[in-house]
Amino acid sequence: MDREPGLSARLRLTLSYTGFLLVAGTLMLVTGAWFLARVRHVGLVFAPGYRLSVARDFAPVAAVTMGFLLVFGLVGGWFLAGRMLAPLHRITHATRAAADGSLSHRVRLPGRQDEFAELADAFDTMLERLEAHVAAQQRFAANASHELRTPLSVTKSLLDVARADPGRAADPLLDRLHAVNTRAIDLTEALLLLSRVDRRSLTREPVDLSLLAEEATETLLPLAEKHAITLEAEGEFAPTTGSPALLLQLTTNLVHNAIVHNLPEHGTVRVTTRVRPGSALLTVENTGEQVPRDLVPTLTEPFRRGTDRVHTDHAGTGLGLAIAQTITRAHDGTLTLTPRPAGGLRVTVELPQRPSGSAPAGPRTA
């Protein structure tokens, strides 16, 4: 949730410690001054102006003492607050790592049992269960997709043979079955890819996003021309690191999604790449229908569509943006969806920029 900026917990604790120390010091000095001025001392004879002299001589000493207490309280309080809050910093780091998709990270807070240790242990237990649950889901999706590949491939082969038989008359049913089977195969391959993408298994190589954008647009240009979609690609050298094959799949999915979610005719898809300090950016935007802002956060969910598909012969699997989101996170990047005021969507992928000095790997299709 959005919050207004405020003082850090460490600074608040430091000021609390310092304030308490100053109050205690003030009370101590006031009590000492009163005691010296009021209490009679046995065996001592005081001059007539003794009390005033004591107050006047005691004031500078009190001021120096209070200044010392202020500095000591600030420095000591800052140090003590930092030591007390160190476990919270470790827990916060683990929480952010988990939010970015790294469920394998653990706090593993050392030391004896206390409130911070209980919180850290509970958080580690939650992460272990979440990681096991996600891993089980990925194994199920991978196994189910793998098992479906063989019968679907066999069915496709039979349909291809039947359609190619010169003695058989044209049968619309065969064409329809072939289209349905092709869509099922695409869906199975997409599910298999989605279950296999994992940042821990990535082999990272230098990649130029501008080359991937060029290859993706060239591949999908016939589809765009078929439906009177203007496909534009331009941009600058955008270096990053990652899997060339997965990043090409990411780019292809975004461009394909921009084509199929477009105007019935005379639509536009624009693909650009650029860099900014520390980041390489890929942007794909298209014309189309108005996309409600409250619907945008759900578009990266599997099988979620913002509008009805325009081109039913290339309807896709409903996993394009979900796969793009997964690939982006596996490369430590962010994917942002923004509705265009005139209609359509702007998708921006931001990836860590590759340090200068290494050559990009060529695009791969495997």
C-alpha positions, -999 to +999 in steps of 0.1 A: +000+000+000+011+036-006+022+054+025+035+089+032+072+091+039+082+092+075+111+087+099+128+053+100+123+030+129+160+033+137+159+071+138+127+070+160+144+046+184+175+068+185+155+099+193+136+080+219+168+068+236+183+103+234+152+120+248+150+095+277+187+101+285+183+139+284+153+138+306+171+115+331+202+138+329+181+169+335+164+154+365+198+143+379+214+178+374+183+196+389+183+173+419+221+178+424+218+216+422+189+217+446+208+194+470+239+216+470+219+248+474+195+236+501+212+210+523+233+221+553+268+207+555+282+198+589+315+215+598+313+240+570+306+278+572+293+295+540+296+331+530+264+352+526+263+348+488+270+311+487+237+299+472+238+324+443+274+315+437+266+278+436+238+283+410+261+306+389+290+282+389+268+251+384+251+263+353+281+260+329+288+225+343+252+215+337+253+229+301+284+209+293+270+178+309+238+181+289+257+186+256+277+155+264+246+135+272+230+147+239+259+135+217+264+103+237+227+096+235+225+101+197+256+081+189+249+053+214+212+052+205+219+050+168+243+021+174+220+003+198+190+008+175+209-006+145+219-037+165+183-043+176+168-038+142+194-058+123+172-090+123+144-070+107+166-059+079+174-096+071+137-105+072+128-075+050+155-086+025+141-121+024+106-108+020+116-087-010+134-116-025+103-138-021+081-110-037+105-111-067+099-148-071+129-162-052+112-186-029+145-205-022+158-176-001+158-181+037+164-157+066+182-183+088+185-158+117+213-168+141+213-164+178+190-175+207+153-177+207+135-143+210+107-125+192+128-117+161+139-154+159+103-166+162+093-142+133+122-153+112+116-190+118+079-186+110+088-168+078+112-195+067+086-222+073+061-203+052+086-200+024+094-237+025+058-246+022+052-221-007+083-233-025+071-269-022+036-260-033+049-241-064+073-269-073+045-294-071+024-273-094+052-269-119+059-307-119+023-314-125+021-289-154+053-303-169+042-339-165+007-333-179+021-313-208+047-339-216+021-367-215-002-348-239+025-341-265+026-377-278-012-383-285-016-348-299+014-353-322-001-387-334-034-371-340-018-343-360+000-368-382-032-387-389-050-355-398-022-344-420-023-377-439-061-375-442-060-340-455-032-348-480-050-378-495-057-369-531-087-393-533-105-377-504-128-348-511-123-315-492-138-319-458-144-288-436-145-311-406-109-322-411-098-286-414-116-277-382-101-307-364-067-298-377-070-262-363-083-275-329-054-300-327-028-273-337-042-251-309-040-279-284-004-286-294+005-249-290-012-248-256+007-279-245+041-264-256+032-231-239+024-249-206+056-269-208+076-238-214+059-220-185+067-248-161+103-250-171+113-213-168+133-209-137+159-182-129+181-207-112+185-229-143+192-200-168+224-200-187+231-163-190+248-149-222+251-113-236+220-104-256+210-074-276+172-067-273+172-048-306+183-079-325+156-099-308+130-073-317+141-073-353+139-111-356+105-113-339+090-086-362+104-103-393+089-136-382+054-122-375+054-098-405+033-121-427+006-124-399+005-086-395+002-081-433-025-107-436-047-086-412-036-051-425-016-044-393+013-020-397+043-034-379+071-010-370+104-018-353+131+006-343+154+014-315+189+015-302+214-011-290+200-025-258+224-049-241+214-073-213+222-108-202+201-139-202+189-168-223+187-157-260+160-184-267+138-173-238+142-136-244+133-142-281+102-161-270+094-132-247+096-107-276+077-129-300+049-134-275+045-097-269+045-088-306+021-117-314-002-105-286-001-070-299-011-082-334-040-104-323-054-078-299-057-050-324-082-032-346-100-052-373-080-033-399-055-004-402-041-012-368-005-005-357+021-023-337+053-005-327+083-022-312+111-001-298+143-007-277+163+018-257+186+021-227+186+042-196+211+041-167+213+005-155+185-008-176+177-021-211+141-016-222+119-033-247+085-016-255+057-031-275+025-010-280-005-014-302-037+002-312-070-015-303-100-013-280-099+006-247-085-015-219-101-008-185-074+001-159-088-023-133-084-051-158-047-045-166-032-062-135-050-095-144-038-097-180-006-116-170-027-143-154-029-176-174-058-178-199-068-142-192-078-120-221-085-083-220-109-082-250-122-107-275-097-120-299-099-103-332-082-129-354-097-163-345-073-182-368-044-171-346-062-168-313-032-180-293-033-199-261-041-173-235-006-178-220+013-152-240+015-125-213+018-150-185+049-166-202+063-131-208+059-122-172+075-155-161+105-150-184+109-114-173+110-123-137+134-152-143+158-125-158+154-102-128+134-077-147+100-061-145+070-061-170+047-031-170+013-029-187-001+005-194-034+013-213-030+038-241-054+067-239-065+062-276-070+024-271-047-005-270-018-014-247+018-005-240+040-033-226+074-024-213+100-049-203+129-036-182+159-058-177+193-052-161+217-036-185+248-057-194+281-042-185+300-028-215+328-049-230+310-081-239+296-090-273+259-100-276+249-135-286+229-140-317+192-148-315+183-185-311+151-203-320+158-235-301 
